[in-house]
Every structure is written in structure tokens, then in C-alpha cells.
């Protein structure tokens, strides 16, 4: 994976650089007009926010039940990316909503549960940073709660009455809107994979340093 | 007697609460249905462009800045950790 990093970094930089031109070529939406184009960055951020929660939860389960310390590094990396992509989602969403709905925020199930997941990631990272000994297992338990929130967030727009567009919007997108969306999604996914890999590497190197200090103390 | 009293109380409560529930039901019925598909058009309505452009520009600008700051932060932390690791490993040799 380390050898693939330069390739991924180059490709993601090129695709993200091309994204504004691709989005500019997309047509306007009939009711929302220009502001609907926030969608091309908002949707990939939101999906990767949920993917980060899933990775963090699965890695934490492997760490807790499989006793594999390396998985904990992946969990921390995914949590940090979850916080980043969650922030992107929760900032771009209200900027879109202010124009489309007339308000920055509504306490509907999709928005509230997304904010809750963002808060779980924040709490997880604060716990890992300042929690002291034992915070790894406590954090892993918290990550499982975060993962349990994911299906709830996804289906919330279909189950409850909400202002947020439903999940049927993406599968029914016309081709001229679908191409820029999936182009941006691919670019964001590559950025996500690259950053996840680099962040996990950072955590694994920290673990190596800790092991070396322990070995020095014992010697 | 107690059952009759309870039944009467419930009926009274329902009668009292019913007018209060009517506006709630009306508000709920007035809510527009959630959007289930996006329909493309060629031109944006005039006068709508400037405020939307501010929102769109802020959203994209924020995404770019946040990603760049995070990449810089990871690179800085990774450099520091790898330098420390190299130092420790050279000390052990």
C-alpha cells in the first residue's frame, strides 16, 4: 500500500483539481438552481463519513474481540477521518439548506443523527488523547456505538418525514448529473483511502516508538 | 363508579384536546412532501445566482481548505514520528 501512495496522491490531486470544471458542466436543478451543486461535494463527504464509522467500528471489534493491537491503529485513523468528513458534511449541508430551505438547520432525524455521530467521533478522539491507560478498550466500545448509528442515519430520510432529500435521489439521477457526482465520489474516495493509509501508518509508527522505549526501559 | 368516572375523564380530556390537535394535523398536512428526484434545467432563474454563488463558493472553499490543512497536519506529524523512530533505531544499533 505504501508504494501505491504516490499514485493515489497524484490521482486524487488531479481529480480534485478537475472537479470544479466537471461540476460546472453539470446542469442546474429545477427547483434549487445553482446551490444544488453543493451536492457534488456534500454527498461524497456524507457517504465517506458513514464509511469511516463502519471502518472504525469493525477495526475496534477486531481489536476488542480478536485481540489484535494493529487494528486499533486503523480505528483511530478512521475516527479522525470520520471527524474530518463529518465536518465537511455538516458545514456544506447547512450552506445548501440556507438557500434551499431558508434555514441553516432543522432538528430532523437525518441531521440530528449525523450530528450525534460527529459528536461520538469527537468524544472518541478526546478519550483516546486524554483518557490515559485503558482508554483504548473504552474507545473501542464507543466506536461500536458509533457504527450502530450508521444504518439509522442512512434510512432516516425514508422512514421519517423530513426536508432532506431521500435516498432515491441518487439512483434516479439523470446521466448529466450522475457523471459529475460519481467523478467527485471517486476523487473523494481516493483522498479518503490515501489519508486513511497515511494516518494508520502514523499510528503504527507511534506504536513502534512506544515498543522501542519500553524495550529501552527494560534494558 | 370509578370506571365510569375514568371513562368520563378520558372523554372530557379528548374533547378538550381535540381542537388543540387540529392545527397540529393541519401544519403536518401543509408540509411539502420530501423530494424524491432531481430534475435538471438549462438555466438558473435570474436574481437567484448571487446568493447561491456565495453559499456554493463558501462550501467548496471550506472543503478545499479543510482537506489541505489535514494533509499538511498528517505530513507534519508523520515527519516528526519517523524522525523520532529513526533516531531511536540508530541509538539501539
Interface residues (C-beta under 8 A of the other chain):
Chain A: X16 X20 X27 X28 X29 X30 X31 X33 X34 X35 X36 X37 X38 X39 X41 X42 X45 X84 X87 X88 X91 X92 X95 X96 X98 X99 X157 X161 X162 X163 X164 X165 X166 X168 X169 X172 X173 X174 X176 X177 X191 X195 X198 X199 X201 X202 X205 X206 X208 X209 X212 X213 X215 X216
Chain B: X28 X31 X34 X35 X36 X37 X38 X39 X40 X41 X42 X43 X44 X45 X48 X49 X51 X52 X53 X55 X56 X58 X59 X60 X62 X63 X64 X66 X67 X70 X71 X74 X77 X78 X81 X82 X84 X85 X88 X89 X91 X92
